[in-house]
Amino acid sequence: MTDEPLLRVSALSKFYGSRVGCENVTFDLWPGEVLAVVGESGSGKTTLLNCLSTRLLPSSGTASYRMRDGQFRELYRMGEAERRFLMRTDWGFVHQNPADGLRMTVSAGANVGERLMAVGDRHYGKIRATAVDWLSRVEIDEDRIDDEPRAFSGGMRQRLQIARNLVTGPRLVFMDEPTGGLDVSVQARLLDLLRGLVTDLGLAAIVVTHDLAVARLLSQRMMVMKDGRVVESGLTDRVLDDPRAPYTQLLVSSILQV
Ligand SMILES: Nc1ncnc2c1ncn2[C@@H]1O[C@H](COP(=O)(O)OP(=O)(O)OP(=O)(O)O)[C@@H](O)[C@H]1O
C-alpha cells in the first residue's frame, strides 16, 4: 500500500440539460480498495461510473488518477490516445450485460487473448497458455476455449467478461451491476469468485449495485446515492450496521424486511 490514493475525485457533477445526473461527488479511492456505489434506480450511480471511467464527460469537477509512474493525471484533460491506452492497460470495465463487454462472435480464448495482444503480447503459445489459465481461474473448462460466448450461459459469459478484463493486470476495475440479471444461485457463485480474484490480485474497484448484499460481500467502503447526491459514505459494515442518513436507514430496513 502507498500513502497516496489511486483516484481523487472532487466536486464531480453531471447534468443532462436541467436534470441532475450526479452532483458534487467527492471521494478518494485507495489502491486495493473496493468501493460500492449503491442507491435506487435513477440515483445517479451509472452516471457517476461513466464519468469516472471517462465514458462520459462531467459538467464540472475533477478526477485525478495516479499513473504507474506515480504521477497524478487529470482524467478529463487527457488526450484521446492516452485515455484509450489507460483504459486498455490499467483499467477494466465489467458491464452488467456481458454482451456489452465481450465479442460474441469470436471464441472465448480469443476474447481473452486479444486483450493481451492489445497490450503488445505477440507470442501465440504464451497468449493461448495465459488464456487457458484465465479461463480456469474463472471456472471455464479448457475444452470450451474455442466456443463462442453465444454458446455460453449467462453466468459463464459474465465469468468470461471478468477474465477478459483481468488478464492484462489492471489496477482499477469499474463494475456496473456485475451480478445483475443472473439467477440468485449463479450470483452467489460469481460473487464468491469475484471476491477471491479482487483479493488475490489486490485490485481497486468501483462497483455500482442496487443490491446491498453485493456491497456487503465485495466492498470495504460504500457511498449511498439519492437524487444524484451522496447522502452517506463510510466503511461498508458501519453503513449497513449503523446507517445514519434517514434514506440509508430506509434502504437497509427495507432489505431486512424482505
Ligand atoms: N442520457 C441521459 N439523458 C438525460 N437524462 C439522463 C441520461 N442518463 C441518465 N439520465 C438521468 O440522470 C439521472 C441518474 O440516472 P442514472 O442512470 O445515472 O441512475 P442509476 O442510479 O444508475 O439508475 P439505474 O440503476 O436505473 O441504472 C436520472 O434522473 C436519469 O433519468
PDBQT file of the ligand as one rigid body, heavy atoms in Angstrom, charges set to zero:
ROOT
HETATM    1  N1  LIG A 301     -28.607  10.232 -21.335  1.00  0.00    +0.000 N 
HETATM    2  C1  LIG A 301     -29.406  10.823 -20.438  1.00  0.00    +0.000 A 
HETATM    3  N2  LIG A 301     -30.145  11.907 -20.773  1.00  0.00    +0.000 NA
HETATM    4  C2  LIG A 301     -30.927  12.506 -19.867  1.00  0.00    +0.000 A 
HETATM    5  N3  LIG A 301     -31.048  12.115 -18.591  1.00  0.00    +0.000 NA
HETATM    6  C3  LIG A 301     -30.345  11.059 -18.190  1.00  0.00    +0.000 A 
HETATM    7  C4  LIG A 301     -29.486  10.340 -19.088  1.00  0.00    +0.000 A 
HETATM    8  N4  LIG A 301     -28.905   9.316 -18.404  1.00  0.00    +0.000 NA
HETATM    9  C5  LIG A 301     -29.384   9.390 -17.153  1.00  0.00    +0.000 A 
HETATM   10  N5  LIG A 301     -30.245  10.425 -17.013  1.00  0.00    +0.000 N 
HETATM   11  C6  LIG A 301     -30.948  10.835 -15.783  1.00  0.00    +0.000 C 
HETATM   12  O1  LIG A 301     -29.974  11.021 -14.754  1.00  0.00    +0.000 OA
HETATM   13  C7  LIG A 301     -30.462  10.524 -13.516  1.00  0.00    +0.000 C 
HETATM   14  C8  LIG A 301     -29.490   9.466 -12.983  1.00  0.00    +0.000 C 
HETATM   15  O2  LIG A 301     -29.555   8.319 -13.850  1.00  0.00    +0.000 OA
HETATM   16  P1  LIG A 301     -28.550   7.075 -13.736  1.00  0.00    +0.000 P 
HETATM   17  O3  LIG A 301     -28.825   6.173 -14.873  1.00  0.00    +0.000 OA
HETATM   18  O4  LIG A 301     -27.189   7.570 -13.542  1.00  0.00    +0.000 OA
HETATM   19  O5  LIG A 301     -29.062   6.412 -12.366  1.00  0.00    +0.000 OA
HETATM   20  P2  LIG A 301     -28.798   4.940 -11.822  1.00  0.00    +0.000 P 
HETATM   21  O6  LIG A 301     -28.740   5.084 -10.328  1.00  0.00    +0.000 OA
HETATM   22  O7  LIG A 301     -27.635   4.349 -12.477  1.00  0.00    +0.000 OA
HETATM   23  O8  LIG A 301     -30.113   4.175 -12.233  1.00  0.00    +0.000 OA
HETATM   24  P3  LIG A 301     -30.266   2.642 -12.738  1.00  0.00    +0.000 P 
HETATM   25  O9  LIG A 301     -29.913   1.792 -11.542  1.00  0.00    +0.000 OA
HETATM   26  O10 LIG A 301     -31.716   2.548 -13.106  1.00  0.00    +0.000 OA
HETATM   27  O11 LIG A 301     -29.342   2.468 -13.887  1.00  0.00    +0.000 OA
HETATM   28  C9  LIG A 301     -31.862  10.018 -13.765  1.00  0.00    +0.000 C 
HETATM   29  O12 LIG A 301     -32.775  11.047 -13.441  1.00  0.00    +0.000 OA
HETATM   30  C10 LIG A 301     -31.874   9.755 -15.251  1.00  0.00    +0.000 C 
HETATM   31  O13 LIG A 301     -33.180   9.909 -15.774  1.00  0.00    +0.000 OA
ENDROOT
TORSDOF 0
